[in-house]
Amino acid sequence: MKNNRYDAIIVGTGVAGLFTALSLPCNCNILMVTKEEADISDSYLAQGGISTLLEPEDFDVYFEDTLKAGRYQNNPESVQEMILSSNDVIRRLLEYGVDFDKTSEGDFEYTREGGHSEYRILHHQDVTGKEIVEKLLKEVKTRSNITIQEYTTMIDLLIQEGACIGIAAKTKEKLLCFYANAVFLATGGVGGIFKNSTNFSQITGDGIALALRHNIEVTNMNYIQIHPTVLYSKRKGRRFLISESVRGEGAILLNEEGKRFVNELLPRDLLTQAIHKEMERYQVDYVYLSMENISKDKILRHFPNIYARCKEEGYDALTDLIPVTPAQHYLMGGIKTDINGTTSMKHLYAVGETACNGVHGANRLASNSLLESLVFARNAANHYVLMHAGTCLEEGYVEVSLEKYMNQDDWEAINKQLILEEIKRKDKEFYDAWC
Ligand SMILES: Cc1cc2nc3c(=O)[nH]c(=O)nc-3n(C[C@H](O)[C@H](O)[C@H](O)COP(=O)(O)OP(=O)(O)OC[C@H]3O[C@@H](n4cnc5c(N)ncnc54)[C@H](O)[C@@H]3O)c2cc1C
């Protein structure tokens, strides 16, 4: 095999990309590319945890919680697939060494977040994403069939006769082409194009922009989740999330007069509306989060990261009120797929936050995104095996001229514009308020 030809190319090293790679067979020659270091992803930032089906009797309640949060716009087939697959992917995470918090009796310590009727969320303190990414990455690095190329940004899809045949990419030094039987887009959400977001700034919806450029079906781009409680800060840059599980464990929200004004465990869209109303009423940029109902031991043990970050901003979560405000957090829409990650273009899959199979509907239930990323990444890998088993990469692809990518600033500005226009086309009110 020539050194720019692979069986599969995976763009992105968040949980969706990593789990796709680990779910493909060991004889599959895989290239993973990522914009920066492999552990720089939104997946790494996940705090609260990962939902799972507690027992068969929990199915109906979990299903209803997911649909209710999604304003009943969800695709029921996707929701069912995610919930029924949850125990299987958690088992695999445990096999890879992921360590979820346990009670003193040695049972899993489940937590709860807004919209969940049950305590069904597994977590590792308040750094669940870091724990999962580190363990998946460690496993990927043991696999000789997987090459990770860091600081390599996909800039375009290579397309021949209506099928995806690879990607054009740039490294610090040069532009390159890579070819494969199939490309998996695992490029995450769109937070990087927003002024205020909890996402890393380099997560700019690149996969979605390329889909828009190449008429690959994209859907529900107006379904964008605003997280109700990020730490208010005058500093520029990424907004620090204060996980919903803090409210799940008893933290309350107070207005300017120190009065409680809302049920803190409402789904995120409704809570955001309530917070906004209070901010407008008092003409302020934040409301307050009080952790007075959570024990000191619980705060320090379950939320050490949140505690430390608040301290850095000058607030002691044990005694002070923490100013919080809403910010862009998650994209429920994206590249349209089925439950196997297939897109409207042949040989192109999309998985994780960049994909939309309707599992979240109009609004994601907390802690369902790590889970869906894993479940549908696994499905996409299985689908690839069914479709491509024994296929040899065809020789004779037309080598692509890279000249048109020379002016990267223009290229990226157009990508951003394409996404913003799609959001505006779908929901002008949202666009005017947040973009
Ligand atoms: C602060 C925060 C807290 C969260 N907490 C939770 C939680 O508790 N529970 C939960 O379920 N979900 C949570 N989420 C959501 C969840 O983390 C993400 O939705 C999910 O991890 C997305 O995974 P992904 O693999 O699709 O994308 P990401 O993890 O965002 O990874 C995207 C990858 O694509 C790469 N990439 C992007 N564009 C290119 C390109 N052009 N070329 C090459 N590489 C590219 C990036 O470098 C990165 O490696 C949280 C999100 C944030 C931001």
The ligand as an SDF file (V2000), in Angstrom:
LIG
                    3D

 53 58  0  0  0  0  0  0  0  0999 V2000
  -17.4130   21.5730   28.4580 C   0  0  0  0  0  0  0  0  0  0  0  0
  -18.1710   20.3920   27.9370 C   0  0  0  0  0  0  0  0  0  0  0  0
  -18.7280   19.4780   28.8320 C   0  0  0  0  0  0  0  0  0  0  0  0
  -19.4400   18.3850   28.3590 C   0  0  0  0  0  0  0  0  0  0  0  0
  -19.9310   17.4710   29.2500 N   0  0  0  0  0  0  0  0  0  0  0  0
  -20.5560   16.3610   28.7810 C   0  0  0  0  0  0  0  0  0  0  0  0
  -20.9840   15.3320   29.6760 C   0  0  0  0  0  0  0  0  0  0  0  0
  -20.7870   15.4080   30.8840 O   0  0  0  0  0  0  0  0  0  0  0  0
  -21.5990   14.2530   29.1430 N   0  0  0  0  0  0  0  0  0  0  0  0
  -21.8450   14.1040   27.8080 C   0  0  0  0  0  0  0  0  0  0  0  0
  -22.4200   13.1060   27.3850 O   0  0  0  0  0  0  0  0  0  0  0  0
  -21.4210   15.0540   26.9400 N   0  0  0  0  0  0  0  0  0  0  0  0
  -20.7860   16.1610   27.3970 C   0  0  0  0  0  0  0  0  0  0  0  0
  -20.3370   17.1100   26.5050 N   0  0  0  0  0  0  0  0  0  0  0  0
  -20.5350   16.8840   25.0590 C   0  0  0  0  0  0  0  0  0  0  0  0
  -19.5510   15.8620   24.5650 C   0  0  0  0  0  0  0  0  0  0  0  0
  -18.3010   16.0250   25.1640 O   0  0  0  0  0  0  0  0  0  0  0  0
  -19.3710   15.9870   23.0420 C   0  0  0  0  0  0  0  0  0  0  0  0
  -20.5840   16.1580   22.4100 O   0  0  0  0  0  0  0  0  0  0  0  0
  -18.7890   14.7450   22.4660 C   0  0  0  0  0  0  0  0  0  0  0  0
  -17.6880   14.3680   23.2150 O   0  0  0  0  0  0  0  0  0  0  0  0
  -18.4290   14.9670   21.0200 C   0  0  0  0  0  0  0  0  0  0  0  0
  -17.4520   14.0360   20.6560 O   0  0  0  0  0  0  0  0  0  0  0  0
  -16.8980   13.9990   19.1730 P   0  0  0  0  0  0  0  0  0  0  0  0
  -15.9140   12.9070   19.1500 O   0  0  0  0  0  0  0  0  0  0  0  0
  -18.0350   13.9700   18.2400 O   0  0  0  0  0  0  0  0  0  0  0  0
  -16.2080   15.4260   18.9700 O   0  0  0  0  0  0  0  0  0  0  0  0
  -14.9880   16.1210   19.7280 P   0  0  0  0  0  0  0  0  0  0  0  0
  -14.6810   15.4670   21.0030 O   0  0  0  0  0  0  0  0  0  0  0  0
  -15.3010   17.5670   19.7340 O   0  0  0  0  0  0  0  0  0  0  0  0
  -13.7570   15.8580   18.7560 O   0  0  0  0  0  0  0  0  0  0  0  0
  -13.6610   16.4900   17.5100 C   0  0  0  0  0  0  0  0  0  0  0  0
  -12.3190   16.1230   16.9190 C   0  0  0  0  0  0  0  0  0  0  0  0
  -12.2840   16.5160   15.5630 O   0  0  0  0  0  0  0  0  0  0  0  0
  -11.0490   17.1590   15.2890 C   0  0  0  0  0  0  0  0  0  0  0  0
  -11.2580   18.0220   14.1320 N   0  0  0  0  0  0  0  0  0  0  0  0
  -12.2120   18.9650   13.9440 C   0  0  0  0  0  0  0  0  0  0  0  0
  -12.0920   19.5190   12.7190 N   0  0  0  0  0  0  0  0  0  0  0  0
  -11.0370   18.9100   12.1260 C   0  0  0  0  0  0  0  0  0  0  0  0
  -10.3990   19.0400   10.8750 C   0  0  0  0  0  0  0  0  0  0  0  0
  -10.8190   19.9200    9.9560 N   0  0  0  0  0  0  0  0  0  0  0  0
   -9.3110   18.2800   10.6080 N   0  0  0  0  0  0  0  0  0  0  0  0
   -8.8420   17.4020   11.5220 C   0  0  0  0  0  0  0  0  0  0  0  0
   -9.4260   17.2210   12.7370 N   0  0  0  0  0  0  0  0  0  0  0  0
  -10.5050   17.9580   13.0340 C   0  0  0  0  0  0  0  0  0  0  0  0
  -10.7060   17.8750   16.5570 C   0  0  0  0  0  0  0  0  0  0  0  0
   -9.3300   18.1930   16.6040 O   0  0  0  0  0  0  0  0  0  0  0  0
  -11.1280   16.8070   17.5670 C   0  0  0  0  0  0  0  0  0  0  0  0
  -10.1080   15.8460   17.6880 O   0  0  0  0  0  0  0  0  0  0  0  0
  -19.6300   18.2120   26.9620 C   0  0  0  0  0  0  0  0  0  0  0  0
  -19.0750   19.1310   26.0750 C   0  0  0  0  0  0  0  0  0  0  0  0
  -18.3530   20.2100   26.5460 C   0  0  0  0  0  0  0  0  0  0  0  0
  -17.7740   21.1740   25.5670 C   0  0  0  0  0  0  0  0  0  0  0  0
  1  2  1  0
  2  3  1  0
  2 52  2  0
  3  4  2  0
  4  5  1  0
  4 50  1  0
  5  6  2  0
  6  7  1  0
  6 13  1  0
  7  8  2  0
  7  9  1  0
  9 10  1  0
 10 11  2  0
 10 12  1  0
 12 13  2  0
 13 14  1  0
 14 15  1  0
 14 50  1  0
 15 16  1  0
 16 17  1  0
 16 18  1  0
 18 19  1  0
 18 20  1  0
 20 21  1  0
 20 22  1  0
 22 23  1  0
 23 24  1  0
 24 25  2  0
 24 26  1  0
 24 27  1  0
 27 28  1  0
 28 29  2  0
 28 30  1  0
 28 31  1  0
 31 32  1  0
 32 33  1  0
 33 34  1  0
 33 48  1  0
 34 35  1  0
 35 36  1  0
 35 46  1  0
 36 37  1  0
 36 45  1  0
 37 38  2  0
 38 39  1  0
 39 40  1  0
 39 45  2  0
 40 41  1  0
 40 42  2  0
 42 43  1  0
 43 44  2  0
 44 45  1  0
 46 47  1  0
 46 48  1  0
 48 49  1  0
 50 51  2  0
 51 52  1  0
 52 53  1  0
M  END
$$$$
